[in-house]
Amino acid sequence: MDPVVPDHKKEEEEIEHAPPSSHRPSVSLSKNISGLIPNPLDGIPRATLLANVDEFAREHNMTDIQPLLRKGALVAQDPAGFETMDELEPEERTALREEVTRKWKQPWALYFTVITCSIGAAVQGWDQTGSNGANLSFPQEFGIPDTPKGVPNAERNSWLIGLVNAAPYISSAFLGCWVSDPLNYFIGRRGTIFVSAIFCLFPVIGSGVSQNWQQLFITRLLLGIGMGCKASTVPIFAAENVPANIRGGLVMCWQMWTAFGIFLGFSANLAVYQVGKIAWRLQFGSAFIPAVPLLIGIFFCPESPRWYIKKGRYEKAYKSLRRLRNTPLQAARDLYYIHAVLIEESNISAKTGNYFTRFTELFTIPRVRRATLASWTVMIAQQMCGINIIAFYSSTIFINAGASQRTALLASFGFGLVNFVFAWPAIWTIDTYGRRTLLLFTFPQMAWTLLAAGFCFYIPEGNPAHLGLIAMFVFLFAAFYSPGEGPVPYTYSAEVFPLSHREVGAFGFYAGLNVTAFVLIFLFVPETKQRTLEELDYIFAVPTRTHMRYQLFVALPWWFKRYILMNKKATKKPLYNFEGRHAEDAYEYVRKQPVAPAEKTE
């Protein structure tokens, strides 16, 4: 009779003889026609998975946390099954359950990182609105006025003023955004943000002491380098540090606090407009204020764990995740899951090459090309919607509508306030309704509000309704813009558009562009809510034609039946079919469970 072998002994023997390989059929990341979104650990036999974990721990000198990595890998493989895992302690199950029931309970280091990123966003907003009020006085100081009518060289001066206003975005588009890639590659996310903060501090002070428009132009070009690097890095830094289930809400802080920075910029413009000839200098220079805490605060943030992993520094990645997650188990789970997905990514991309190789891969690798198309669509839509013209020229718009300087600055202040206040709802709605839904809802609203504002210029200036209605529709535009596309115009130069006597055409033009943006978003922008950054690889592997066909022939007819014909029984076949069990399954599982008393721990 054979002796009885204990279960744990059998498991150790299975692991010892199991090959460290997944044996799982992978879904093509270059052409994911089926729309399957697989968990990279799903389907791997338990013994093989644990053997892989053991090899991983030995390879990266992490044997001291090997038991923790094992548990983390099991949870990552079956996120919804943690309640029945005997390996987990009661407090560990409680922590996993609270990822759904108390999803905003996060470590202080995570919130500090988000706060620092929010300061970076406020710098961005304040930088772009300082010129709004300064436009009313610095042209006279430097001898390039474009008003009143009949002033010599008015048209040339108007272009020079526009050039100065656009300077940060010219250098951001042609230099700042491009140098962010090598900076991120060599010195990491934190280092890049520190460098950008330097360029957002000293050039701003320089703009306040400029002696001619050429000097002002150069200082604003230097400012654009910092704005481009920061805007290209801060949202990524935040996204890589934040858990998937709240990523949308917390990364949304970039948009919300950019709006807050815009509001602060308008407030500063209004506060100093009566101090005399130096008013424009203070309006430009005051943006240095939030750059100082950004410069200091970034040193106290943990580096992106995904950046560490890409560099092969797994021990540092784990230490970073320990600061960003509530328990060691959650840190170990995320570490191994990211590692598993990076192995999958190696199937579609050769080992990371130089800068130009990575740039060409934006267009040569199908999965990356689709992500490029989607992000390009969203960003170009932002520039098309007309927000930059209002952010830079709102005071000038209201002056042309017949307002006094004080009234124009007050109206701009109101625009900034509405822009900030209406950014708050998106913290909750972005992970509830999704990115696409918010964009597809708000773009048509922005179109009609701009069109209405343009038509209001036909009302005689002597009529009190003239200025009031223009301001009202501009405020409504901001109210729809903030929770949708968001106040983050950071990759493209500001529009230089002479508004005098052309307001109707300008607003009508941007109204039409909002409709165009709506169509582009509907066709080319996949939904990403509550998906990990790694799962997005499979979402963007779905061919663009498949996505377009689904939206036109499945989603659109369903929407018409459900919301126009009010057919509550209308059904919609999902585009993405999730293979295996994912984190979202766990969220749904826990969310539907009855509330129970907290487990007692011994």
Summary of the structure (lengths in Angstrom):
residues: 602
radius of gyration: 26.8
end to end distance: 40.8
largest distance: 109.7
contacts: 2095
relative contact order: 0.13
helix: 70%
strand: 1%
